Amino acid sequence: MHRRIIFVAALVASAGAIIVLASFKQRTVTPALPVSHCPVPPPVADEPPKCVFMTVYEGVGLDSSFALRTPEKVILAEQRGLQWLVKAQAPDGGYGAGSHARQDIMDPHAVSADPATTAMVAMAMMRMGNGLDQGAYSTQLKKAVEYLLKQVEAAPKDAVNVTALQGTQIQSKLGQNIDVALTAQCLSNLAAKLNDQHPMKLRVMRSLNTCVAMIQRSQLSDGSVQGDGWAGVLQSSFAASALESAKTQGAEVDEQALDLARNYQKANFDVNTGSVATERAAGITLYAVSGSTRNSAAEAREVNERIAQAKKEGKLANDAPVSVDALEETGMSRTEAEKYNTAYQVYNSAKQQAQREDVISGFGNNGGEEFLSFLQTGESLVIGKDQGWKNWYQQTTGRIVAIQNNDGSWNGHHCITSPVFCTATALLILSINNDIEHLLAQGAVKYRGN
């Protein structure tokens, strides 16, 4: 059995100490179902239950200050959610969110499967310890992956999306081409778990490159992705993240396209004034700042590491602040120093806004867009190797666990209401600590001048 070091923020003194947004509806959580995704013997006294995954901390000595344990209540919520989710799979292996015209349909078997939702579910399964060859739900994961690969392989050569399906909840709210962005992210995550000799590796990489080409074809001159939905900034943010992830797996990512995509997200936040461009974020600050944070995290981490190294080598004074001049001292050109300094400033300002209580409230209640924004913020903190992720995780897991439905699912209360999509996203949030190694690797792509 695989092991994972379970991370989480320090436990609060009591359940009442968890801060829960007023806009989240308190729901009664039913007793936990039997453990299925993490079969382990009963824990001994005073020892939290353990689950899958060997992380950076356990495997190669990640700083112990970055490592945290997951409370049992979060583990139980994950188990219940995953058990509900696997039952929602369609016969073809896919999962569906349903159409924008029928947001009232909550039965996962009464809607058509779509790639965007299937990709989110597959990523949640992987993050919770399932692979193509191991895990309690490896069979379901293989069927979901097969569905996605067939969608990609059947797409026309000049396509900008992996499906001809139109009018889904996800497309209407995020963008017409969101399916390819989420599919690319899913395939990148899967590729990271397959060694080069795995019989599926070549097929996965071919499909990933196909998705990358689609994203780059759909990119507009400002770095965004064509076909905005209600909150199109999220589609563009996930497309940028997908390119970044694909690059770490050796996919054929155009460096200029990635820079352009990141720059679009950074431009939505003005460091000097703190103002946020929300025209393509449905007027919601949360959607825009979570994207700005996510797509500046890797570069901000590069700045921190370069500055720290320069101080260690005596090139900079120990109290030297981050600046363009300081980055030049680390070996960057003036142009690169200006670019990375901007990313650093955007990241550190946007992450604060993304965690403010008045910003977290989003639309006023929780749709899938809010869940996605929380996910982006959390992943950005880990990618940036930011100690602030602990506080984020403590607060956010408290909110998510508190609104779980009695049957183990989650659903939105506006826009993206799909219980399948929202449950998958909630599980990705709760189990983010399972993916520490993978996320840190995304932020460890060194400055290409080295």
Residue pairs with C-beta under 8 A, 6 or more apart in sequence:
1 39
1 40
1 52
2 52
2 53
2 54
2 129
2 134
3 50
3 51
3 52
3 53
3 54
3 58
4 50
4 51
4 52
4 53
4 54
4 55
4 58
4 129
4 434
5 53
5 54
5 55
5 57
5 58
5 67
6 48
6 50
6 51
6 68
6 69
6 70
6 75
6 433
6 434
7 55
7 57
7 66
7 67
7 68
7 69
7 70
7 393
7 433
7 434
7 436
8 68
8 69
8 70
8 71
8 74
8 393
8 394
8 397
8 433
9 68
9 390
9 391
9 392
9 393
9 394
9 395
9 397
10 68
10 390
10 394
11 71
12 18
12 394
12 398
15 73
18 394
18 395
18 398
18 399
18 402
19 395
19 398
19 399
20 26
20 398
20 399
20 402
21 357
21 360
21 361
21 399
23 361
23 364
23 365
23 366
24 365
24 366
24 399
24 402
24 403
25 403
25 413
26 402
26 403
27 402
27 403
27 404
27 405
27 406
28 406
29 77
29 80
29 401
29 404
29 406
30 80
30 406
30 407
30 408
32 76
32 79
32 80
33 79
33 80
33 83
33 408
35 79
36 79
36 82
36 83
36 136
36 137
37 51
37 78
37 79
37 82
37 83
37 128
37 129
37 130
37 135
37 136
37 137
38 49
38 51
38 52
38 75
38 79
38 128
38 129
38 136
39 136
40 49
40 50
40 51
43 49
43 50
48 69
48 70
48 71
48 72
48 75
49 72
49 75
51 75
51 129
51 434
52 128
52 129
52 135
52 434
53 129
53 434
53 435
53 437
54 437
55 62
55 67
55 434
55 436
55 437
56 62
56 436
56 437
56 440
57 63
57 64
57 66
57 67
57 436
59 437
62 436
62 440
65 387
66 385
66 387
66 436
68 390
68 393
68 433
70 433
71 397
73 401
74 397
74 401
74 430
77 400
77 401
77 404
77 430
78 128
78 427
78 430
78 431
80 404
80 408
81 404
81 408
81 409
81 410
81 423
81 426
81 427
81 430
82 124
82 125
82 128
82 137
82 427
83 408
84 407
84 408
84 409
84 423
85 121
85 124
85 125
85 409
85 420
85 423
85 424
85 427
86 125
86 137
86 140
87 108
88 95
88 108
88 109
88 121
88 419
88 420
89 95
89 121
89 140
89 143
89 144
90 96
90 109
90 113
92 113
92 143
92 147
93 113
93 118
93 142
93 143
93 144
93 145
93 146
93 147
94 113
94 114
94 115
94 117
94 118
94 144
94 147
95 108
95 113
95 114
95 117
95 118
95 120
95 121
95 144
95 420
95 424
96 108
96 111
96 112
96 113
96 114
96 117
96 118
96 168
96 418
96 420
97 111
97 114
97 116
97 117
97 168
97 169
97 170
97 368
97 416
97 418
97 420
97 421
98 105
98 110
98 111
98 112
98 168
98 169
98 418
99 105
99 111
99 112
99 167
99 168
99 169
100 167
100 168
100 169
100 171
100 172
100 173
101 167
102 111
103 169
103 415
103 417
103 418
104 417
105 111
106 411
106 417
106 418
106 419
108 419
108 420
111 418
112 165
113 147
114 163
114 165
114 168
114 170
114 171
114 179
115 147
115 148
115 151
115 162
115 163
115 179
115 180
115 182
115 183
116 168
116 170
116 171
116 174
116 178
116 179
116 182
116 183
116 421
117 168
117 170
117 418
117 420
117 421
117 424
118 144
118 147
118 148
119 148
119 179
119 182
119 183
119 185
119 186
120 182
120 186
120 421
120 424
120 425
120 428
121 144
121 420
121 424
122 141
122 144
122 145
122 148
122 186
122 190
123 185
123 186
123 189
123 424
123 428
124 423
124 424
124 425
124 427
124 428
124 431
125 135
125 137
125 140
125 141
125 144
126 141
126 189
126 190
126 193
127 189
127 427
127 428
127 431
127 432
127 434
127 435
128 427
128 431
128 434
129 135
129 434
130 136
130 137
130 138
130 140
130 141
131 138
131 141
131 193
132 138
132 141
132 142
132 145
132 190
132 193
132 194
132 198
132 200
135 141
145 186
145 190
145 200
145 204
148 162
148 183
148 186
148 187
148 207
149 203
149 204
149 207
151 162
151 163
151 179
151 183
152 162
152 183
152 207
152 210
152 211
153 207
153 210
155 161
155 162
155 163
155 210
155 214
158 217
159 214
160 177
160 180
160 214
160 217
160 218
160 226
160 227
161 176
161 177
161 179
161 180
161 214
161 218
162 179
162 180
162 183
162 211
162 214
163 179
165 171
165 179
166 176
169 368
169 415
169 416
169 417
169 418
169 421
170 178
170 179
170 368
170 416
170 418
170 421
171 177
171 178
171 179
171 229
172 229
172 230
173 229
173 230
173 231
173 367
173 368
173 369
173 415
173 416
174 229
174 230
174 231
174 232
174 234
174 235
174 238
174 369
174 372
174 416
175 225
175 227
175 228
175 229
175 232
175 234
175 235
175 236
176 226
176 227
176 228
176 229
177 214
177 215
177 218
177 225
177 226
177 227
177 235
177 239
178 229
178 234
178 235
178 238
180 211
180 214
180 215
180 218
180 239
181 215
181 225
181 235
181 238
181 239
181 241
181 242
182 238
182 242
183 211
184 208
184 211
184 212
184 215
184 239
184 242
184 243
184 245
184 246
185 238
185 241
185 242
185 245
187 204
187 207
187 208
187 211
187 246
188 208
188 242
188 245
188 246
188 248
188 249
188 251
189 245
189 438
190 204
191 201
191 204
191 205
191 208
191 249
192 248
192 249
192 438
192 441
194 200
194 201
194 204
195 201
205 249
205 250
205 251
208 246
208 249
208 251
209 251
209 252
211 242
211 246
212 242
212 243
212 246
212 251
212 252
212 253
213 252
215 225
215 239
215 242
215 243
215 257
216 243
216 253
216 254
216 257
218 225
218 226
218 227
218 239
219 225
219 226
219 239
219 257
219 260
219 261
220 226
222 260
222 264
222 267
223 236
223 240
223 260
223 261
223 262
223 263
223 264
223 265
223 267
224 232
224 233
224 236
224 261
224 264
224 280
225 232
225 235
225 236
225 239
227 235
228 235
228 280
229 235
230 282
230 415
231 280
231 281
231 282
231 284
231 287
231 369
231 415
232 280
232 281
233 265
233 268
233 278
233 280
233 281
233 287
233 288
233 291
234 281
234 287
234 291
234 369
234 372
234 373
236 261
236 264
236 265
236 280
236 291
237 265
237 290
237 291
237 294
237 295
237 376
238 372
239 261
240 258
240 261
240 262
240 264
240 265
240 291
240 294
240 295
241 294
241 295
241 376
241 379
243 253
243 257
243 258
243 261
244 258
244 262
244 295
244 298
244 442
245 442
246 253
247 253
247 258
247 445
248 441
248 442
248 445
255 448
261 295
262 295
262 296
262 299
262 343
265 291
265 292
265 294
265 295
265 296
266 292
266 295
266 296
266 342
266 343
266 346
267 277
268 276
268 277
268 278
268 281
268 288
268 289
268 291
268 292
269 275
269 276
269 277
269 288
269 289
269 292
269 346
269 349
269 350
269 353
270 276
270 277
271 342
271 345
271 346
271 349
274 349
274 353
276 285
276 288
276 289
276 292
276 353
277 288
278 284
278 285
278 287
278 288
280 288
281 287
281 288
281 291
282 363
282 369
284 362
284 363
284 369
285 353
285 359
286 354
286 359
286 360
286 361
286 362
286 370
286 373
287 362
287 369
287 373
289 350
289 353
289 354
289 359
290 354
290 372
290 373
290 374
290 376
290 377
290 380
291 376
292 346
292 347
292 350
293 346
293 347
293 350
293 351
293 354
293 376
293 377
293 380
294 376
294 377
294 379
294 380
294 383
296 343
296 344
296 346
296 347
296 350
296 380
297 347
297 379
297 380
297 381
297 383
297 384
297 386
297 443
298 383
298 384
298 442
298 443
298 445
299 339
299 340
299 343
299 344
299 347
300 343
300 344
300 346
300 347
300 348
300 384
301 383
301 384
301 385
301 386
301 443
301 444
302 340
302 443
302 446
302 447
303 322
303 327
303 340
303 341
303 343
303 344
304 344
304 384
304 385
306 327
306 330
306 331
306 332
306 447
307 316
307 320
307 322
307 326
307 327
307 330
309 330
310 316
310 326
310 329
310 330
311 317
311 318
311 320
315 329
315 330
316 326
316 329
316 330
320 326
322 341
322 344
323 341
324 334
324 337
324 338
324 341
325 337
327 336
327 337
327 340
327 341
328 334
328 337
331 449
331 450
332 340
332 447
332 449
333 449
336 447
336 449
340 447
347 380
347 384
351 377
351 380
351 381
351 386
351 388
353 359
354 360
354 373
354 377
355 377
355 388
355 391
355 392
355 395
360 374
362 369
362 370
362 373
363 369
363 370
363 414
363 415
364 414
365 413
365 414
366 403
366 412
366 413
366 414
367 412
367 413
367 414
367 415
367 416
367 417
368 412
368 415
368 416
368 417
368 418
368 421
368 422
368 425
369 412
369 415
369 416
370 412
371 410
371 412
371 422
371 425
371 426
371 429
372 425
374 396
374 399
374 400
374 429
375 425
375 428
375 429
375 432
377 392
378 389
378 392
378 393
378 396
378 429
378 432
379 432
379 439
380 386
381 388
381 389
381 392
382 389
382 432
382 435
382 436
382 439
382 440
382 443
383 439
383 440
383 442
383 443
384 443
385 440
385 443
393 432
393 433
396 429
397 429
397 430
400 410
400 426
400 429
400 430
401 430
403 410
404 410
404 426
405 411
405 419
408 423
409 419
409 422
409 423
410 419
410 422
410 423
410 425
410 426
411 417
411 418
411 419
411 422
411 423
412 418
412 421
412 422
416 422
432 439
